[in-house]
Amino acid sequence: MEQLSVGEVAARLGVSPSAVRMWGTRYGLVASARSTGGHRRYTAEDVALLQAVHEAVLSGTDPAAAAAAVRGIEDVEGASDGPRRRAGAGGTGLAVPGAGRAARGLARAAARLDEMRAEDAVLTALRASGTLTAWDEVVRPVLIAAGAHWASTGAGIEIEHLLTQAVTTALVRHAATLPEPPSERPVLLAGGPREEHVIPLYAARAALTEAGVPSRLLGPRTPVAALATAARRTRAAAVLVWLSRPDDDAVQGLPELAAAHRRVRVLVGGPGWDGVDTGPAAVPADLGAAVEALRQAWRGT
Ligand code: B12
């Protein structure tokens, strides 16, 4: 998101510019950037914090308490630019090298097993900057950090589980607030036959909903035959199969998916497809590319 002026932030939140300025001076929620002319410029993270305060205020919370709660996330994470390891519940730290304030807030909440704050951090980022940016700048760095933490220490699976709940719930809640796309020729999102990892599919669903593209999420461990049947029954425009680890059954199932019906397009995603000859199935490199390819398949281009 580009940096915003006071007036633009006010318009986005539906409050007056003086309210935004007042929150800044009274509660310390100030713009962290300046334009070349010296005017205040709010970054995506500043807006996310203001939005959280605004929502708390709307729900009847005292503004000072709301600001203090929001700044709690921010202050503890501090203004460090460098990697850091922090003590959390049970002495578990989660370092997110080079991450922004919102990602560090999410990491900290997850490390403390504070599910509600983790969910709020994700929802705030989704609302402030949209799914693609929130996924790449906030959610994905923390998921990768959680995986790296487990790989290097053998500990912290509980953090991964809690993060999974918080992230998927926030993605579902965000998508539920968006206009429902038309239902014809949805794209189907499925984990491979042995796949438990499906958070990227929830991210894809939220981003597709933002783009007005209908989708159906079949979730983890979807048998190839079931996915092919679903594609036929829904006249799916496309199917996306996620693999975080290699799975021969998924690879061998690609022709069956491609033959599900005449117009279906097959896409695959995730590190489990690395080095695999996927034939005509497309392999988008990231969430943005996947959403664009699925959108084009849906529009029939
Ligand atoms: C959350 C998580 C879990 C959750 C899953 C819950 C769920 N419902 O999804 C739980 C706790 C259940 C779990 C369990 C396990 N997990 Co796990 N888990 C993760 C974690 C932290 C995040 C997964 C994720 O969503 N990644 C999404 C993004 C972050 O993936 P990415 O690879 O960076 O994405 C790349 C591309 O795919 C692309 N991309 C990014 N987003 C998108 C979106 C779309 C749509 C597309 C097309 C592309 C795309 O861009 C990126 C750059 O190339 C990863 C760590 C990691 N680095 O991914 C480990 C990880 C995947 N898990 C791992 C393992 C080993 C396991 C377990 C076997 C053991 C364990 N850790 O408990 C179990 C067994 C699960 C099973 N039976 O299959 C390993 C896999 C290693 C391997 N290759 O074999 C990882 C990598 C952790 C690690 N560092 O070792 N896990």
Residues whose N, C-alpha, C, O or C-beta is under 5 A from the ligand:
A	BS01	B12	R140 L143 I144 A146 G147 A148 A151 I157 E160 H161 T164 R194 E195 E196 H197 V198 I199 P200 A204 S244 R245 V268 G269 G270 P271 P284 A285 D286 L287 A290
